[in-house]
Amino acid sequence: MPKYQTLQIPSTHGQAIAVQLELPQTITLDMHASDIYKIFAKHEEMVALPVVNHEQKALGLITRRKVMTVFSHTFSHELNRHKRADILLESKPLIFDSDTNLESVSQAVTKRQTFYAFDPVMFTEHGKYMGILSIITLLKIMTEVHVKNALDCNPLSQLPGNNSINHEIDQRLHNKKAFILIYADLDSFKAYNDHYGYERGDHVIQWVASVFKAHMQKGDFVGHVGGDDFVIILKGDTWQAYTDKTLQDFSQGVPNLYKKKDRELGYILGENRQGKTTQFPFISLSLAVIPCPKNAYSSHVCVAEVASEIKHLAKQQVGNSVVVNRRK
């Protein structure tokens, strides 16, 4: 029976994907090439074998294609009987660390020469060999990811929606990994929509989404709750640098969203909820920062409740604001 190991591999859409890696027999370079030929001859379904050193570091692949090519000649068995396995090693194996996103893996596979198209890829974690992933399995995973993300993706921002956001939070809580959640909301956005129209309002949402993505690092996540609400999830404790850079980009770009006469005034005129003409300031950004140490919350519902409270405090401030939940 084939053996498998599940590895969590990130996706550019934010969520990590549980991938089942195959665990075929590993071989070392000090083995004889003829012994490796016998393994492939015995197991006709075998496509490739991973090559590792004695510290389990991934060195590459030996494929059925290469083995059969080397041993296809009349005197090849006699010539190669005492040679080491390195004569069978593929020259262009694809080896990825577990923090490489699936989209990058897929792109690397599709870019390589047709000759190597169906060679599996190897995965490592902190340099240690973890298993191989067949191309068929990779294609199935990518198809499922694209379908799932298309169903949940916000059509305006092209960011993951509520289901993906909730899943991302729950997964990080389950894995007991500390993270920072930022609940972001635009202020005075309704007035902007009323004044300039929804087409320009949609442009603002798309621009804000790009601002949030600009300073993300590997392992970070940004999703679109809906309307002018966003959720950013950062690994580690990098929120201070992230919010500083994000607000700087946002502040520099906001004036460009307004016509010259409104920029000169510093506000736009519109009706408030009571129907009274009011001066509305330019769009600003309220950021509620929720540190989430491991074991602090049981589910995304608990995190959302706290985030909603802190966002309310942030929106009470004038202009761009950052409010951090300091409660234990």
Buried (B, 14 or more C-beta within 10 A) or exposed (E): EEEEEEBBBBBBBBBBBEBEBBBBEBBEBEBBBBEBBEBBEEEEEBBBBBBBEEEEEBBBBBBBBBBEEBBEEEEBEEEBEEEBBBBBBBEEBBBBBBEBBBBEBBEEBEEEEEEBEBBBBBBBEEEBBBBBBBBEBBEEBBEEBEEBBEEBBBEBBEBBBBEBBBBBBBBBBEEEBBBBBBBBBBBBBBBBBBBBEEEBBEEBBEBBBEBBBEBBEEBBBBBBBEEBBBBBBBBEEBBEEBBEEBBEBBBEBBEEBBEEEBBEEEBBEBEEEEEEEBEBEBBBBBBBBBBBEEEBBEEBEBBBEBBEBBBEBBBEEEEBBBBBBEEE
